Amino acid sequence: MKHVVAGAWVAAVVFLCGAGPAVGQTWGLAEMSKESRACVDCHKMEDPAVYQQWGSSNHFRANISCYECHAAREDDPDAFRHEGQWIATIVSPKDCARCHVKETTEFGASHHSKGARILGSLDNTLAEIVEGNRGMVTPAFQQGVAASAVMGCWQCHGTEIKVLPGGKLDPATWPNTGIGRINPDGSEGSCSACHSRHAFSAEQARNPDNCGKCHMGPDHPQMEIYYESKHGIAFRAYKDRLNLDSPKWIVGEDYSHAPTCATCHMSATRNQPVSHDVGLRISWNNRPAVSIRPEESDAKMGLPGAAINWQTRRASMKDVCLTCHQPQWVDNFYVQYDSLIELYHAKFARPGLELYALAKPLLRPAEFSNPIDFTWYEIWHHEGRRARHGASMMGPDYTHWHGTYEVAKHFYSEYVPELQELIEHGRQSEDVGKKAAAETLAAKLDEVLNSQDHQWYLNRMDPAEKERRDKQREEFQKRYGQ
């Protein structure tokens, strides 16, 4: 953490934020510090856009300026001497915590702050090896690093900032405002991922497009789903009536025309305060191949949320929903949502995972060196996620056409045929182990395809079920046929 040496400012911060455990928030300084005045006099000429952004911020009105945020101690790893002062380029959550204690504590307990842990994940293997090479050579990466990871994964998830001599930052790791950025002071996260420099606007953070920098695309299209949903339609129609710039922004009091991402996941209700842990109102974690409860994923990361069960989190989200919807509407939505999750699990995810595990002995060992590696990955990581996220946010097209339809299409038209091809090759192998693996996989595939969910594929649908469906079709034709 940076420790400022300007006596007057230190005294002001100690007084405002408290010498012991902080119990409140900073109201501001009586006047701008002389150090910041010197910064402002120069930067309003050198960086007029930054000066204007800061001038529109609450920091400006509180006399908090450049030095109060960027001041550093001489022995800070990223400190450098500038115009007679020790400063650092990066403002980390530890720095923000000098005044914003509650917000940074909540954020530090969230999955957002752990975003950079993707650096060792399967996703990063794709970016660094399958898509990339070691062609980007920098002082901190003498052996090279993949530009595809630097400009892709790391920009949303964050990276470990590498500091060069003189406080300069390695170009592979800076600029970076990834939500889980690992900072030189050891803190995790980047407040400016959501509260962009230098206005740090709550209004911008409340806007769905702010979340859309990362929560979009083929594997987690929350922004697109939101805009498809009735919530997003209402937002676009009534954005000017939502009081997005209101200091007190309580749904049902300060606005009611539409919710945003922040409304549901973070912002205050009549019964809940603002929270910077965006996972405390979700009841499924839909990131893995098989969805898990959020307290389970919190426990894996050692987060305090492990003590908060999904029922409590769901009750917190229902509290948001009940601002606009009746209890029956809310309860029935969750019946629909849970049913979609279980459909995906039972029909595709669990059997798909079992089949993939049994196929491993028949595959080339390198990850993503087999066509089926990509097929299965996209079924759960792209299409399965889209279906689950679509259901969670009431986006029917993403639930069906971009979701379960794609899952089913590729399960039957690519995954099953690829498994059958592996079985055939394994049976023809001279390797005894592969022959045995092929028979084990064949038995499991036969079991899956002959189950009630998949019998149709073998043209073995239960006669009673076929009769019910034929009758439904006849009734439909009578009602709507010309």
VOZAZA-458997 format. One record per residue (C-alpha): chain; x, y, z. Coordinates in nm, 2 decimals. Each point is the difference from the previous one (the first is absolute). Example, Ala and Ser with C-alpha at 12.3 -4.5 7.8 and 13.67 -1.06 7.14 Angstrom:
2
A:1.23:-0.45:0.78
A:0.14:0.34:-0.07
! end
This chain:
482
A:0.00:0.00:0.00
A:0.13:0.35:-0.08
A:0.06:0.21:0.30
A:-0.01:0.38:-0.07
A:0.26:0.21:0.16
A:-0.17:0.34:-0.03
A:-0.08:0.08:0.36
A:-0.31:0.21:-0.05
A:-0.17:-0.25:-0.23
A:0.09:-0.29:0.23
A:-0.15:0.18:0.29
A:-0.32:0.07:-0.20
A:-0.04:-0.36:-0.11
A:0.06:-0.14:0.35
A:-0.26:0.24:0.13
A:-0.25:-0.08:-0.27
A:0.05:-0.37:-0.04
A:0.09:-0.08:0.36
A:0.33:-0.09:0.15
A:-0.13:-0.34:0.10
A:-0.25:-0.22:-0.19
A:-0.19:0.22:-0.24
A:-0.37:0.04:0.08
A:-0.10:0.26:-0.25
A:0.08:0.16:-0.33
A:0.20:0.31:-0.09
A:-0.20:0.32:-0.04
A:0.30:0.18:-0.15
A:0.28:0.24:0.08
A:-0.04:0.36:0.11
A:0.21:0.11:-0.30
A:0.22:-0.15:-0.27
A:0.35:-0.10:0.11
A:0.29:0.19:-0.13
A:0.14:-0.32:-0.16
A:-0.32:-0.05:-0.19
A:-0.02:0.37:-0.10
A:0.34:-0.04:-0.17
A:-0.12:-0.32:-0.18
A:-0.32:0.17:-0.12
A:0.18:0.31:-0.13
A:0.21:-0.22:-0.23
A:-0.25:-0.27:-0.09
A:-0.27:0.24:-0.10
A:0.23:0.11:-0.28
A:0.16:-0.34:-0.08
A:-0.31:-0.22:0.05
A:-0.30:0.21:-0.05
A:-0.24:-0.29:-0.04
A:0.12:-0.15:0.33
A:-0.03:0.34:0.17
A:-0.36:0.04:-0.13
A:-0.10:-0.35:0.11
A:0.14:0.06:0.35
A:-0.18:0.34:0.00
A:-0.33:-0.17:-0.04
A:0.05:-0.25:0.28
A:-0.09:-0.02:0.36
A:0.37:-0.01:0.07
A:0.03:0.36:-0.13
A:-0.27:0.12:0.23
A:0.17:-0.17:0.29
A:0.34:0.16:-0.09
A:0.14:-0.35:-0.06
A:0.24:0.02:-0.29
A:0.30:-0.15:-0.17
A:0.23:-0.02:0.30
A:-0.25:-0.15:0.24
A:-0.04:-0.30:-0.22
A:0.34:-0.04:-0.17
A:0.23:0.09:0.28
A:0.25:-0.27:0.09
A:0.27:-0.09:0.24
A:0.36:-0.02:-0.12
A:0.02:-0.37:0.07
A:-0.33:-0.09:-0.18
A:0.09:-0.23:-0.29
A:-0.16:0.22:-0.27
A:0.11:0.34:0.15
A:0.19:0.25:-0.21
A:0.11:0.36:0.06
A:-0.20:0.26:-0.18
A:0.02:0.38:0.04
A:0.14:-0.05:0.35
A:-0.25:-0.25:0.12
A:-0.01:-0.38:0.02
A:-0.30:-0.12:-0.20
A:-0.13:-0.32:-0.17
A:-0.20:-0.04:-0.32
A:-0.23:-0.27:0.14
A:-0.27:0.08:0.25
A:-0.09:-0.34:0.16
A:-0.29:-0.10:0.22
A:0.23:0.04:0.30
A:0.04:0.36:-0.10
A:-0.38:0.05:-0.04
A:-0.05:-0.17:0.33
A:0.16:0.29:0.18
A:-0.35:0.16:-0.03
A:-0.23:-0.26:-0.16
A:0.04:-0.27:0.26
A:-0.34:-0.17:-0.03
A:0.01:-0.02:-0.38
A:0.35:-0.14:-0.03
A:-0.06:-0.25:0.28
A:-0.31:-0.13:-0.18
A:0.18:0.00:-0.33
A:0.29:-0.19:0.14
A:-0.24:-0.28:0.11
A:-0.15:-0.03:-0.34
A:0.08:-0.22:-0.31
A:0.07:0.31:-0.19
A:0.32:0.06:0.20
A:0.12:-0.35:-0.08
A:-0.05:0.04:-0.37
A:0.38:-0.02:-0.08
A:0.00:-0.36:0.12
A:-0.10:-0.09:-0.36
A:0.37:0.03:-0.08
A:0.04:-0.37:0.07
A:-0.33:-0.12:-0.14
A:-0.11:-0.19:-0.30
A:-0.11:0.33:-0.16
A:0.34:0.14:0.03
A:0.15:-0.31:-0.15
A:-0.20:0.07:-0.31
A:0.11:0.36:-0.02
A:0.37:-0.06:0.07
A:0.06:-0.33:-0.18
A:-0.28:-0.09:-0.25
A:-0.06:0.36:-0.12
A:0.33:0.16:0.09
A:0.38:-0.03:0.01
A:0.29:0.16:0.18
A:0.04:0.28:-0.25
A:-0.06:0.29:0.23
A:0.34:0.06:0.18
A:0.01:0.27:0.27
A:0.25:0.07:0.28
A:-0.20:-0.21:0.25
A:-0.07:-0.28:-0.25
A:0.34:-0.06:-0.16
A:-0.12:-0.35:-0.12
A:-0.30:0.17:-0.16
A:-0.38:-0.01:0.07
A:-0.30:-0.04:-0.22
A:-0.15:0.33:-0.11
A:-0.34:-0.18:-0.03
A:0.00:-0.05:0.38
A:0.14:0.35:0.08
A:-0.26:0.17:-0.22
A:-0.28:-0.24:0.07
A:-0.04:-0.20:0.32
A:0.22:0.23:0.22
A:-0.19:0.32:-0.09
A:-0.32:-0.13:0.16
A:0.13:-0.23:0.26
A:0.31:0.19:0.10
A:0.37:-0.09:0.00
A:0.29:0.02:0.24
A:0.15:0.34:-0.04
A:0.38:-0.02:-0.06
A:0.20:0.31:0.11
A:0.32:0.09:-0.18
A:0.28:0.21:0.14
A:-0.09:0.36:0.08
A:-0.37:-0.08:0.06
A:-0.08:-0.06:-0.36
A:-0.25:-0.27:-0.08
A:0.06:-0.29:-0.25
A:-0.20:0.05:-0.32
A:-0.14:-0.35:0.01
A:-0.17:0.07:0.33
A:-0.08:0.38:-0.03
A:-0.24:0.15:-0.10
A:-0.23:-0.24:0.17
A:-0.32:0.06:0.20
A:-0.10:-0.37:0.03
A:-0.25:-0.05:0.28
A:0.24:-0.25:0.18
A:0.33:0.18:-0.07
A:0.28:-0.10:0.23
A:0.16:0.33:0.11
A:0.36:0.07:0.11
A:-0.12:0.06:0.35
A:-0.14:-0.36:0.01
A:-0.37:0.11:-0.02
A:-0.24:-0.16:-0.25
A:-0.23:0.19:-0.22
A:-0.05:0.33:-0.18
A:-0.26:0.24:0.12
A:0.03:0.18:-0.34
A:-0.12:-0.31:-0.18
A:-0.35:0.13:0.09
A:0.06:0.35:0.12
A:0.20:0.13:-0.30
A:0.26:0.26:0.06
A:-0.01:0.29:0.08
A:-0.36:0.08:0.05
A:-0.06:-0.33:0.20
A:-0.37:0.04:-0.09
A:-0.27:-0.19:0.18
A:-0.23:0.08:-0.29
A:0.24:-0.17:-0.24
A:0.04:-0.30:0.23
A:-0.38:-0.04:0.02
A:-0.03:-0.02:-0.38
A:-0.02:-0.35:-0.15
A:0.25:0.08:-0.27
A:0.26:0.04:0.28
A:-0.03:-0.37:0.08
A:-0.01:-0.08:-0.37
A:0.37:0.06:-0.04
A:0.05:-0.35:0.13
A:-0.34:-0.16:0.04
A:-0.07:-0.06:-0.36
A:0.09:-0.23:-0.29
A:-0.05:-0.37:-0.07
A:0.07:-0.14:0.34
A:-0.16:0.25:0.24
A:-0.23:0.23:-0.20
A:-0.16:0.17:0.30
A:-0.02:0.34:-0.17
A:-0.16:-0.14:-0.31
A:-0.24:-0.20:0.21
A:-0.09:0.30:0.21
A:-0.08:0.21:-0.31
A:-0.21:-0.28:-0.14
A:-0.20:-0.03:0.33
A:-0.30:0.21:0.10
A:0.24:0.17:0.25
A:0.23:0.12:-0.27
A:-0.29:0.11:-0.22
A:-0.13:0.21:0.28
A:0.34:0.14:0.07
A:0.04:0.13:-0.35
A:-0.34:0.14:0.00
A:0.02:0.18:0.33
A:0.37:0.05:0.06
A:-0.05:0.38:0.05
A:-0.24:-0.07:0.29
A:0.22:-0.22:0.20
A:0.19:0.27:0.20
A:0.33:-0.18:-0.07
A:0.19:0.29:0.15
A:-0.19:0.01:0.33
A:0.22:-0.04:0.31
A:-0.28:-0.20:0.16
A:-0.10:-0.25:-0.25
A:-0.26:-0.24:0.15
A:-0.22:-0.20:-0.23
A:-0.37:0.08:0.07
A:0.09:0.34:0.15
A:0.23:0.18:-0.24
A:-0.10:-0.20:-0.32
A:-0.23:-0.27:-0.10
A:-0.02:-0.01:-0.38
A:0.27:-0.26:-0.05
A:0.28:-0.18:0.18
A:0.36:-0.01:-0.11
A:0.27:-0.26:0.07
A:0.10:0.21:0.31
A:-0.37:0.01:0.12
A:-0.02:-0.38:0.03
A:0.35:-0.09:0.10
A:0.14:0.29:0.20
A:-0.22:0.30:0.07
A:-0.22:0.09:0.29
A:-0.36:-0.10:0.05
A:-0.23:0.11:0.27
A:0.12:-0.29:0.21
A:0.37:-0.04:-0.11
A:0.30:0.23:-0.02
A:0.23:0.03:-0.30
A:0.25:-0.30:-0.03
A:0.32:-0.02:-0.20
A:-0.01:-0.38:0.02
A:-0.20:-0.07:-0.31
A:-0.04:-0.37:0.08
A:-0.22:0.04:0.31
A:-0.33:-0.01:-0.18
A:0.06:-0.29:-0.25
A:-0.12:-0.35:0.08
A:0.19:-0.19:-0.27
A:0.36:0.04:-0.12
A:-0.04:-0.09:-0.37
A:0.37:0.03:-0.09
A:0.09:-0.38:0.02
A:-0.12:-0.28:-0.23
A:-0.24:-0.09:0.28
A:-0.14:0.30:0.19
A:0.08:0.01:0.37
A:-0.13:0.20:0.29
A:0.19:0.32:0.06
A:0.10:-0.08:0.36
A:0.18:-0.30:-0.15
A:0.20:0.21:-0.24
A:0.07:0.25:0.28
A:0.13:-0.28:0.22
A:0.24:-0.11:-0.28
A:0.14:0.35:-0.01
A:0.01:0.05:0.38
A:-0.25:0.28:-0.01
A:-0.22:0.10:0.29
A:-0.31:-0.06:-0.22
A:0.05:-0.37:0.07
A:-0.20:0.06:0.32
A:-0.30:0.15:-0.20
A:-0.22:-0.27:-0.15
A:-0.18:0.02:-0.33
A:-0.34:0.02:0.17
A:0.11:0.33:0.17
A:0.14:0.14:-0.32
A:-0.32:-0.09:-0.19
A:-0.21:0.17:0.27
A:0.22:0.31:-0.05
A:-0.06:0.00:-0.37
A:-0.38:-0.06:0.05
A:0.00:0.31:0.21
A:0.11:0.19:-0.31
A:-0.25:-0.17:-0.22
A:-0.29:0.07:0.24
A:0.05:0.37:-0.05
A:-0.18:-0.04:-0.33
A:-0.15:-0.35:-0.01
A:-0.24:-0.19:0.20
A:0.11:-0.31:0.21
A:-0.16:-0.25:-0.23
A:0.18:0.15:-0.30
A:0.33:-0.02:0.18
A:-0.04:-0.35:0.14
A:-0.12:-0.14:-0.33
A:0.29:0.16:-0.18
A:0.24:-0.19:0.22
A:-0.19:-0.33:-0.06
A:0.06:0.06:-0.37
A:0.37:0.10:0.05
A:0.08:-0.30:0.22
A:-0.18:-0.24:-0.25
A:0.22:0.13:-0.29
A:0.31:-0.06:0.20
A:-0.10:-0.35:0.09
A:-0.10:-0.08:-0.36
A:0.35:0.11:-0.12
A:0.17:-0.19:0.28
A:-0.20:-0.33:-0.04
A:-0.01:-0.02:-0.38
A:0.33:0.14:-0.11
A:0.25:0.12:0.27
A:0.03:-0.30:0.23
A:-0.01:-0.27:-0.27
A:0.23:0.22:-0.22
A:0.26:0.03:0.27
A:-0.01:-0.38:0.07
A:0.04:-0.08:-0.37
A:0.29:0.25:-0.04
A:0.18:-0.14:0.29
A:-0.03:-0.36:-0.14
A:0.12:0.12:-0.34
A:0.33:0.14:0.14
A:0.20:-0.32:-0.05
A:-0.09:0.01:-0.36
A:0.11:0.36:-0.06
A:0.32:0.16:-0.08
A:0.13:0.13:0.34
A:0.05:0.37:-0.09
A:-0.30:0.21:0.09
A:-0.20:0.12:-0.30
A:0.20:-0.22:-0.24
A:-0.32:-0.20:-0.07
A:-0.31:0.12:-0.17
A:-0.22:-0.14:0.28
A:0.19:0.23:0.25
A:-0.14:0.30:-0.18
A:-0.34:-0.15:-0.04
A:-0.05:-0.08:0.36
A:0.15:0.33:0.12
A:-0.23:0.20:-0.21
A:-0.31:-0.21:0.10
A:0.05:0.08:0.37
A:0.22:0.32:0.00
A:-0.19:0.19:-0.27
A:-0.34:-0.15:-0.08
A:-0.07:-0.15:0.34
A:0.09:0.32:0.17
A:-0.21:0.21:-0.24
A:-0.30:-0.22:0.07
A:0.04:0.03:0.38
A:0.08:0.37:0.00
A:-0.29:0.06:-0.24
A:-0.24:-0.17:0.24
A:0.14:0.19:0.30
A:-0.07:0.34:-0.17
A:-0.32:-0.09:-0.19
A:0.15:0.01:-0.35
A:-0.20:-0.26:-0.19
A:0.20:0.02:-0.33
A:0.33:-0.06:0.19
A:-0.16:-0.27:0.21
A:-0.12:-0.19:-0.31
A:0.15:0.08:-0.34
A:0.34:0.12:0.13
A:-0.02:-0.25:0.29
A:-0.17:-0.33:0.03
A:-0.05:-0.03:-0.38
A:0.38:0.04:-0.06
A:0.07:-0.24:0.29
A:-0.23:-0.27:-0.15
A:0.11:0.06:-0.36
A:0.37:-0.05:0.08
A:-0.06:-0.28:0.25
A:-0.18:-0.21:-0.26
A:0.16:0.12:-0.32
A:0.37:0.02:0.11
A:0.06:-0.13:0.35
A:-0.17:-0.34:-0.03
A:0.15:-0.07:-0.35
A:0.34:0.10:0.12
A:-0.03:-0.24:0.30
A:-0.12:-0.27:-0.23
A:0.31:0.06:-0.22
A:0.23:-0.02:0.30
A:-0.17:-0.33:0.10
A:0.05:-0.15:-0.35
A:0.37:0.11:-0.01
A:0.06:-0.14:0.35
A:-0.15:-0.33:-0.09
A:0.23:-0.03:-0.29
A:0.31:0.09:0.20
A:0.26:-0.25:0.09
A:0.04:0.17:0.34
A:-0.19:-0.22:0.26
A:-0.06:0.30:0.22
A:-0.16:0.20:-0.28
A:-0.22:-0.30:-0.10
A:-0.13:-0.02:0.36
A:-0.05:0.37:0.01
A:-0.20:-0.01:-0.32
A:-0.23:-0.27:0.14
A:-0.05:0.19:0.32
A:-0.09:0.32:-0.19
A:-0.23:-0.20:-0.24
A:-0.19:-0.14:0.29
A:-0.05:0.34:0.16
A:-0.10:0.16:-0.33
A:-0.25:-0.28:-0.05
A:-0.14:0.06:0.35
A:-0.03:0.37:-0.06
A:-0.17:-0.02:-0.34
A:-0.25:-0.26:0.12
A:-0.10:0.21:0.30
A:-0.34:0.17:-0.01
A:0.16:0.34:-0.09
A:0.17:-0.13:-0.31
A:-0.21:-0.29:-0.13
A:-0.14:0.21:-0.28
A:0.34:0.01:-0.16
A:-0.01:-0.38:-0.04
A:-0.36:0.02:-0.11
A:-0.10:-0.19:0.31
A:-0.23:0.26:0.17
A:-0.23:-0.15:0.26
A:-0.34:-0.09:-0.18
A:-0.20:0.18:0.26
A:0.21:0.31:-0.03
A:-0.03:-0.02:-0.38
A:-0.37:-0.03:0.02
A:-0.02:0.31:0.23
A:0.20:0.20:-0.24
A:-0.20:-0.11:-0.30
A:-0.32:0.10:0.17
A:0.15:0.34:0.09
A:0.09:0.05:-0.36
A:-0.35:-0.09:-0.12
A:-0.15:0.25:0.25
A:0.23:0.27:-0.12
A:-0.09:-0.06:-0.36
A:-0.37:0.01:0.07
A:0.04:0.33:0.19
A:0.23:0.18:-0.24
A:-0.02:-0.20:-0.33
A:-0.14:0.18:-0.31
! end
